[in-house]
Amino acid sequence: MPEEKRRQQRWKLILTIVTLVALAAVVYFAREQILETISNLSRVNRYALLLMIPAQMLNYHAYARMYQALFAVLAHKIRYGYLVRVVLELNFVNNVFPSGGVSGFSYFGLRMKAEGVSYGKATLVQMMRFILLFVSFQVLLFIGLILLVIGGQASQFVILIASSLATLLLVGTIAAAFIIGSKRRINGFFTYLTRLVNKLIHVLRPKHPETINVDRVERVFTDLHENYMVLKKNPGFLKKPLFYGLLANLAEVLTIYVVYIAFGEWVNPGAVIIAYAVANFAGLVSVLPGGVGIYEALMTAIMASAGVPAGVSLPVTIMYRVLNMGMQLPPGYYYYHRALHSNEVPKP
């Protein structure tokens, strides 16, 4: 057997083992939530819970169409079915590896390489996904606040949280556009960041002064800048991806609301929108897989500040999280494992 093939098989075996360990960690850290969900199933309308399935299917559809529309602007026609599978794989990767979405960026770049898409283009598309989701969520935050005001539940704390989050999203979006809008700025920023990471890694690996190749990073982000300029010249093409970003967010909020309905609780949708936004952004920095613990605590706290008792919101949030992961992880792992062992995910 050629040495290169043996190396590839070893890499795939190591990655498979690491993935299974990470998946086991998700189950371990969520064990209490899983047991509580099982005990609460007798309290809920199980037929109402089935509505989670079409809501999540709508979410996958929206993400796949968003990717498809963004790649079309960059002159790449990617099959819808292929992108749905990739969305499931990304859900799996981002849930089992607590990296604030960084793992998803890397995996998406490798996955799109099989379709002839450069790493720079794939990175830009993934970055635009987050930017469009952030922009569309500002619309939802505004709607959420209006609904709370109408319901008389818009406390000063909730208004402060929503306005702070909207400001953070706006500033972050402008900062990202400012950095990638200039070849000098993007190369300077990411070259500095890469060298800083290399120095930190060098402490643990003294024999490897440049674990991440700076020249390679510079080439990738030059490609990122050039493709961003293509998008910038065609802003009208972003209307379709932005619509699908809004649809993806709505589908996720609807999934949570379905669980409240299953518990017989018709809470103010505005509270769910704001609580979902806060929990998701805080969950990005969690060191635990899937943001277990932080997500549930924040969702419950925000819902309580909007007048929903913790005795209602906590079991709902836990059941939503467990059932949602139960729907996402098995098919995500299946497609991830199949892609890994069919050479659709090349060695990095």
N, C-alpha and C positions, 0 to 999 in steps of 0.2 A: 504493500500500500504506500503511495507517495507520501512524503513527509507533510506536504501542505494539506492533504486530505485528513491525515491523522490529527494535525493541529486543529482543523475545523471541527472534527468530531469531539476532540477534547473541550474546545470552546463551547460547543453546544451542550455537552454533558454538564459542564460547570454551570452554565447559564440555567439549565433545567433544574439542577439541584438548588441553586440560589433562589430561583423562582418558587419552587415548592416550599422551601424554608420560609420565604417571605409570605406565602399564602397561608402557611401554618401559623405564622405570627399574627396575621389578620384575624384568623379564627380564635386564637388564644386570647388576644386582647379584647375581642368582642364577645367572649364566651358568656359573660354575665348578661349582656344585651340579648344574645341569642336565646338564653334560657328564659329571660323575662318575656321575650316576644312569644315564645311557645306557650308560656303560662297565660298570656293575655289574649291568645287567639279565641278563647271561649267567650270573651267579652265583646267581640266585634262582629260586624256583619261581613261575613266572608265573601259574599257575592259582590259587595261594594269594593272589597280589596282587589278583586279581579280587574277593576278599572285601572289599576296601576300598570297593567300590561300594555294596553293601547297607549296610555300616556307616555310610557317609556319608549315604545316603538316610535311614537311621534318625535321624541327627543333624538333617537338615533337617526331617523329620517332627516331631521332638520340639520344635524351636524354633517351628515354625508352630503346633503345638497349644498351646504355652505362651503365645504371643501371643494366640491365639484365646481361651483361658481368661481371661487378664487383661483383655482388651477386653470380654468378656462380663460381668465384674463391674462394669465401668464403663458398662454398658448399650449396648454397640456389638457388633453381630453382623457379624464380618468373615469373608469366605469363606476356606476352608482353602487352596484353590488359589492365591488372591491372595497369601496370607501366605507360601506356599512360595516364590513368585517373589520376594517382598520379602526373604526370608531369603537367597536366592542373590545378590540385588543388594547386600545389606549385606555379605556375605562379600567381594564384589568391592571395594566401596568401602573397607572396613576394611583390605584387603590392599594396595591400590595407593596409599592416602593414609595415611602414617605419622603418625597423630594420636592414638594411644592410645584409639581408639574414638569421639573427638569427631565426626569426619566422619560416622560411622554415626548418631549422635544427630540431627544436623542433617538428614541425608538421610531418616531414618525419619520425622521430623516432617513434612517436605515430602510424603513418599509417603503418609502417613496422612491428610493434608489432603484428598486426592482422595476419601477415603472418609467425609468429614465429621467427622473426629476433630480436636479442637483440638490445638494444638502442646503445650499443657500436659499433656493426657492422653497424647499420644504420648511425650513426654519421661518421664512417670511410668512408662509401660509398659516403655520401654527401660531405665530405671533399675531397675525391679523385675526385669527379666530378669537384669541383672548381680548384683543382691542375691541372687536365688534360686539363680543359678549358684554364687555364693560359698558360700551356706549349704549347698547340696547337695555342694559339693566338700569341705567339712569332713567330711562322712560318708565320702567316698572317701579322704581323707587318713588317717582313722582306720583304715579297712579296709587301706589300703596299708601302714601301719605294722605292723598285726597280721600281714599276709602276710610282711613282711620279718623280723619276730621269729620267726615259725614257720620261715622258711628260714634263720635264723641270719645274716642280712645287715643287721640294723638297727644300723649303726654310730652312735656318738654324734653325728657330724656330720649324718647323715641325720635322726636324731631331733630335733636342734636346728633344722634347716631346716624340717621338717614342723611342729613345734610353733610356730615363729616365724611361719610362713605362716598357720597356723590362727588364731593370736592376731591377726595383722594383718587377716585377713578378718573376724574377730569384731568387732574395734574399729572397722573401717571401716563395717561394717553398722550398728552401734549409732550411730556418728557421723552417718551419712546419715539414719537414722530420727529422730534427735534434731533435726537441722536442718530437715528437711521436715515434722516434726510440729508446728511452730509457725509461724504466719503471720508473726509478727514476726521470728523467727530466720531463716526462709528468705529473706524480703525483704531483711533487713539483710545477710545473708551474700552473696547474689548481686548486690545493688546495689553493695556494696563491691567485689566481684570485677569487675563490669562497668566501674565507674569506673576501677579499676586498669588493666584491659585497654585502655580508651579512652586513658588517659594514655600507655601504652606505644605505642599506634598513633599517637598525636598527634606523637610524636617523628619518625616516618617520614612522617606526613601532617599537616603544620602547619596546613593550611587546613581540617582536619576534626576539631574538638575533641571531637565525639561521634559516632564511627563507629557504635557500637552504642547504640541508643536505650534509655536507662535506664528510661523509663516503660513501654516495650513489654516489656522484660525483667521488670519488676515484675509486669505483668499476667500474663505467661506463668507465672511462678512462684507467683503467687497461685492461678491455676488448678491448678497442680501440687499445691499444698498441699491445696486443697479436694478434689481427686480422691483424694489419698493418704488423707484422712480417711474417704472412702467405703470404701477398701480396708481401713483399720484397723478399721472397724466390722463388717467381714465376714471375719475371719481364716480361717474355715473354708473359704472359697472359694480360699484360696491353696494348699491341699493338692494340688490337681490341677496347677497351674503348677509347684509345687515338685517333684512327681514327674517332670514332663517336663524340668525342669532337670537332675535327676539322670540321666535317660535320655540327655539330650544330652551330658553329660560322659562317661558310660559309653561312648557310641557313639564319641566322639573317642579315648578311651583304647584302645578295641577296634580302631580303625583303625590306631593305631600298633603295637599288638601283632600285628596281621595281618602287618605288614612284617617283624617279628622272625621270625614263623613262616615267611615266605617265604624268609628267609635261613637257615632251619633252626635257629634259636636259640629255645629255650623258656625265656626269662628269667623271673625273679620278677615277676609283675604289679604287686606293690607298688612296685617300683623305677620302673616305667613311670608309675604314677599320680603319684608324688611329683615325678619329673623333668618330667612334662608340666605339672604345676601351677606349678613354679618357672619354667620356660621361658616359659610363657604370660604370667605376671604381669610378668616382667622385659621381655618383648617389647613390653609396652604403652608403655614409655618409649623404645623404640628410635627413632632418627631415620631409619633406613633402612626402605624399604617392606617390609611383612610381617615386620619384625624379623629380616631376613636377617643371619646372622652371630652375633648374640647368642643367638638361639633354639637354634641347633645347638650352640654352645659350652656353654651351660648344661645342655642335655639330656645331652650327653656327660659333663660333669663330675659331674652328680648320679648318672647311671647307673654311672660308674666308682667313686664312693664307696659304691655299693651292691653292688660286686663284679662289674660287667659291664665287660669290657675295652673301651677306647676304639676298638680295631680292629673291634669288633662294633657298638657303639652309634652311632659316627659315620656310617658308611655307611647304617645303618638310618634314622637321623634325617634325613639328607639326602634319601634316597629317599622317605621319608614326606612331607617338606615339598614336594618337587618334584612328586610325583604328586598330592598333595592339592591343591596350587595348580592343577595341570593339570586336575583335575576341577571345581574351583570357579570359576576365573576365566573360562573361555569361556562357560558358561551364564550366569554372573553378569553378564558384560559384555553379552551378548545381551539379557537382560531389562532391564538398566539403560539400554542404548541405546534399546530399544523404548519404555520408559516415558518417557524424556527427549523423544523425538520424537513421542509421541502425546499430549502435554499431561497425562500422568498425574503428572508432577513439575512443579508450578507454580513460577513464578519466585519466589525468596525475597524 
